[in-house]
Amino acid sequence: MIYRLLKRQAQTHADKVAVVGERRALTYRGLLAEVDSAAALLQGFGFEAEAPVLIGIPPSPEFYIAFFAACAVGATAIPVLPSGKIPQQIAKLKPVLALGDRAFLERAASACGGLRGTIVCDEKNGLRIPAAGRPFARRRSIRGERVVAVSSSGTTGEPTVTLQSAELLLQRAELKAAVVGIAPEDVLWSSRPFNNGSSINNHVMVPLVKGCKIVVHEKFERFKAAEAIVRERVTILYTVAFVFELLASIPASIPVDLSSLRLCISGGGPLSKSVYDRFYARFGIGIRQRYGATQIIPAFTYNLAGVPGAVGQLSGPFPAAVLDERGRELGPEEMGEVVFDVSKFAPRWKKWFKENPHRRGKYIYTGDLGQIDAAGNLYIVGRKSALIKVGGNRVEPAEVENTLRAHPKVVEALAFPLRAGEADEAVGAIVVRAPGLTPAELQSWCAERLDGYKCPRKILFRQSLPRNPHGKVVPAVFRSADSFPRVGGEGDA
């Protein structure tokens, strides 16, 4: 299905640029030609349908070639970070082929003993695809076969792998493009690694479905990214909050015209009010948010109304609700767990949730805390996590974090237990702040908005929060202040 769509786009938009990398660009016709060569080579390895193929290639035209070639032959593409170790949950899938640079291929061979072959992809020569002895000929239509495996970030527990079919990938991309309003003339940009479901959907499948252009960088550099957005007249910037923060930090003395952008969307984690305000002040563009997760694919929300801070509305193709611990739907301003109501989904989507391990009854539970306003706008507060017990009272870390993040000078915040398990257990917090925020100001802010026992007894100011390879903070690894060693210029309150 995916290869057939690529072939159709190459016929309809033959000379239109499909993907722009840092060293070269490919038209749809050129992309198809190189995919055919790569697919013929993969076919020569003689592996069966759904054979796992490891792709350790950064965002580049070469990634698209490798990914679409794997889909064309019915293999299961497993995109992973080119650097770092091969995750254990990926190695357990027993890949039979790996594509990447020589350092990656050495790690893959060490972690995955059953590899039948490797294909080198380096910065100088790209994918080393020899001329095929015969042209690629697809043997059958691939619809229900699982053509991609993506790993979760691990923020909800142990990382897991989700297998997705060509049918699901295309249906979800078509829906996303329709909801967001992406057109063939749009130009997208990305530097996010393609090792997760969101990146594959938004920056690989959506451009293919609509026949539009995608500009990709192998890693994010704010000045280079801004230059590319201006040069390529990018219209849609769909990325994580951290990228918006760094773009907003470009000094005002450096002229940057981002007027080509008609839509900015943040996903993959909370977007703080501070980042939203700074980006809007710098470029005059509001940022919309979306919400989804690997374990609840294909469900998602999108802030179609453009309400600042909201991640979407309760209505939509995947109706949502906020429940208390007894499963009762909550009203405005009440905090509970965000769920998706499968009973209200269109029939075409219900089948994907029959075996979902996060389903209980008619609801898919996300593990995230949220609340709604009177208009039905949905706001994510934080992760549902272990409670902090203060003098017999239960404190939800997400409530404290949400209060801290609401301060205009707080960029990020993470709450944790001080003296966990002791009789004098209390709330602590790590805060990444904008210049000028004082300890007294932040303590007063919390005292005005939280019950006394919920207010942080100790606030640690840090320059950043460590993140996992997906760019997300993993709260489970931060149990105390000792997890955050000071660096120059930092302090505590």
Secondary structure as the mmCIF struct_conf table of DSSP 4:
data_model
#
loop_
_struct_conf.conf_type_id
_struct_conf.id
_struct_conf.beg_label_comp_id
_struct_conf.beg_label_asym_id
_struct_conf.beg_label_seq_id
_struct_conf.end_label_comp_id
_struct_conf.end_label_asym_id
_struct_conf.end_label_seq_id
HELX_RH_AL_P HELX_RH_AL_P1 ILE A 2 THR A 12
BEND BEND1 HIS A 13 HIS A 13
TURN_TY1_P TURN_TY1_P1 ALA A 14 ASP A 15
BEND BEND2 LYS A 16 LYS A 16
STRN STRN1 VAL A 17 VAL A 20
BEND BEND3 GLU A 22 ARG A 23
STRN STRN2 ALA A 25 THR A 27
HELX_RH_AL_P HELX_RH_AL_P2 TYR A 28 GLY A 44
TURN_TY1_P TURN_TY1_P2 PHE A 45 PHE A 45
HELX_LH_PP_P HELX_LH_PP_P1 PHE A 47 GLU A 48
TURN_TY1_P TURN_TY1_P3 ALA A 49 GLU A 50
STRN STRN3 PRO A 52 GLY A 56
BEND BEND4 PRO A 59 SER A 60
HELX_RH_AL_P HELX_RH_AL_P3 PRO A 61 ALA A 72
TURN_TY1_P TURN_TY1_P4 VAL A 73 GLY A 74
STRN STRN4 THR A 76 PRO A 79
BEND BEND5 PRO A 82 GLY A 84
HELX_LH_PP_P HELX_LH_PP_P2 LYS A 85 PRO A 87
HELX_RH_AL_P HELX_RH_AL_P4 GLN A 88 ALA A 91
TURN_TY1_P TURN_TY1_P5 LYS A 92 LEU A 93
BEND BEND6 VAL A 96 VAL A 96
STRN STRN5 LEU A 97 GLY A 100
HELX_RH_AL_P HELX_RH_AL_P5 ARG A 102 ALA A 111
TURN_TY1_P TURN_TY1_P6 GLY A 113 GLY A 114
STRN STRN6 GLY A 117 ASP A 122
TURN_TY1_P TURN_TY1_P7 GLU A 123 ASN A 125
STRN STRN7 GLY A 126 LEU A 127
HELX_LH_PP_P HELX_LH_PP_P3 PRO A 130 ALA A 132
BEND BEND7 GLY A 133 ARG A 134
BEND BEND8 ARG A 140 ARG A 140
BEND BEND9 ARG A 143 GLU A 145
STRN STRN8 ARG A 146 SER A 151
BEND BEND10 GLY A 154 GLY A 154
TURN_TY1_P TURN_TY1_P8 THR A 155 THR A 156
BEND BEND11 GLY A 157 GLU A 158
STRN STRN9 VAL A 161 SER A 165
HELX_RH_AL_P HELX_RH_AL_P6 ALA A 166 VAL A 180
TURN_TY1_P TURN_TY1_P9 GLY A 181 GLY A 181
TURN_TY1_P TURN_TY1_P10 PRO A 184 GLU A 185
STRN STRN10 VAL A 187 SER A 190
BEND BEND12 ARG A 192 ARG A 192
BEND BEND13 PHE A 194 PHE A 194
BEND BEND14 ASN A 196 ASN A 196
HELX_RH_AL_P HELX_RH_AL_P7 GLY A 197 ILE A 200
HELX_RH_PI_P HELX_RH_PI_P1 ASN A 201 MET A 205
HELX_RH_AL_P HELX_RH_AL_P8 VAL A 206 LYS A 210
TURN_TY1_P TURN_TY1_P11 GLY A 211 GLY A 211
STRN STRN11 LYS A 213 VAL A 216
BEND BEND15 GLU A 218 LYS A 219
HELX_RH_AL_P HELX_RH_AL_P9 ARG A 222 ARG A 231
TURN_TY1_P TURN_TY1_P12 GLU A 232 ARG A 233
STRN STRN12 ILE A 236 THR A 239
HELX_RH_AL_P HELX_RH_AL_P10 ALA A 241 ALA A 248
TURN_TY1_P TURN_TY1_P13 SER A 249 SER A 249
BEND BEND16 ILE A 250 ILE A 250
TURN_TY1_P TURN_TY1_P14 ALA A 252 SER A 253
BEND BEND17 ILE A 254 ILE A 254
TURN_TY1_P TURN_TY1_P15 SER A 259 SER A 260
STRN STRN13 LEU A 263 SER A 266
BEND BEND18 GLY A 268 GLY A 269
HELX_RH_AL_P HELX_RH_AL_P11 LYS A 273 PHE A 283
BEND BEND19 GLY A 284 GLY A 284
STRN STRN14 ARG A 288 GLY A 292
HELX_RH_3T_P HELX_RH_3T_P1 THR A 294 ILE A 296
TURN_TY1_P TURN_TY1_P16 ILE A 297 PRO A 298
STRN STRN15 PHE A 300 TYR A 302
TURN_TY1_P TURN_TY1_P17 LEU A 304 ALA A 305
TURN_TY1_P TURN_TY1_P18 PRO A 308 GLY A 309
STRN STRN16 GLY A 312 GLN A 313
BEND BEND20 LEU A 314 LEU A 314
BEND BEND21 GLY A 316 PHE A 318
STRN STRN17 ALA A 320 LEU A 323
TURN_TY1_P TURN_TY1_P19 GLU A 325 ARG A 326
BEND BEND22 GLY A 327 GLY A 327
HELX_LH_PP_P HELX_LH_PP_P4 ARG A 328 ARG A 328
STRN STRN18 GLU A 329 GLU A 329
HELX_LH_PP_P HELX_LH_PP_P5 LEU A 330 LEU A 330
TURN_TY1_P TURN_TY1_P20 PRO A 332 GLU A 333
STRN STRN19 GLY A 336 ASP A 341
HELX_RH_3T_P HELX_RH_3T_P2 VAL A 342 LYS A 344
BEND BEND23 PHE A 345 PHE A 345
HELX_RH_AL_P HELX_RH_AL_P12 PRO A 347 LYS A 350
HELX_RH_3T_P HELX_RH_3T_P3 LYS A 351 PHE A 353
TURN_TY1_P TURN_TY1_P21 LYS A 354 GLU A 355
TURN_TY1_P TURN_TY1_P22 PRO A 357 HIS A 358
STRN STRN20 ARG A 359 ARG A 360
TURN_TY1_P TURN_TY1_P23 GLY A 361 LYS A 362
STRN STRN21 TYR A 363 ILE A 372
TURN_TY1_P TURN_TY1_P24 ALA A 374 ALA A 375
STRN STRN22 ASN A 377 ARG A 383
HELX_LH_PP_P HELX_LH_PP_P6 ALA A 386 LEU A 387
STRN STRN23 ILE A 388 VAL A 390
TURN_TY1_P TURN_TY1_P25 GLY A 391 GLY A 392
STRN STRN24 ASN A 393 VAL A 395
HELX_RH_AL_P HELX_RH_AL_P13 PRO A 397 ARG A 405
TURN_TY1_P TURN_TY1_P26 ALA A 406 ALA A 406
BEND BEND24 HIS A 407 HIS A 407
TURN_TY1_P TURN_TY1_P27 PRO A 408 LYS A 409
STRN STRN25 VAL A 410 LEU A 418
TURN_TY1_P TURN_TY1_P28 ARG A 419 GLY A 421
BEND BEND25 GLU A 422 GLU A 422
TURN_TY1_P TURN_TY1_P29 ALA A 423 ASP A 424
STRN STRN26 ALA A 426 ARG A 433
TURN_TY1_P TURN_TY1_P30 PRO A 435 GLY A 436
HELX_RH_AL_P HELX_RH_AL_P14 PRO A 439 ARG A 449
BEND BEND26 LEU A 450 LEU A 450
HELX_RH_3T_P HELX_RH_3T_P4 GLY A 452 LYS A 454
BEND BEND27 CYS A 455 CYS A 455
BEND BEND28 ARG A 457 ARG A 457
STRN STRN27 LYS A 458 PHE A 461
BEND BEND29 GLN A 463 GLN A 463
TURN_TY1_P TURN_TY1_P31 PRO A 469 HIS A 470
BEND BEND30 GLY A 471 GLY A 471
HELX_RH_3T_P HELX_RH_3T_P5 PRO A 475 VAL A 477
BEND BEND31 SER A 480 SER A 480
HELX_RH_3T_P HELX_RH_3T_P6 ALA A 481 SER A 483
BEND BEND32 PHE A 484 PHE A 484
TURN_TY1_P TURN_TY1_P32 GLY A 488 GLY A 489
STRN STRN28 GLY A 491 ASP A 492
#
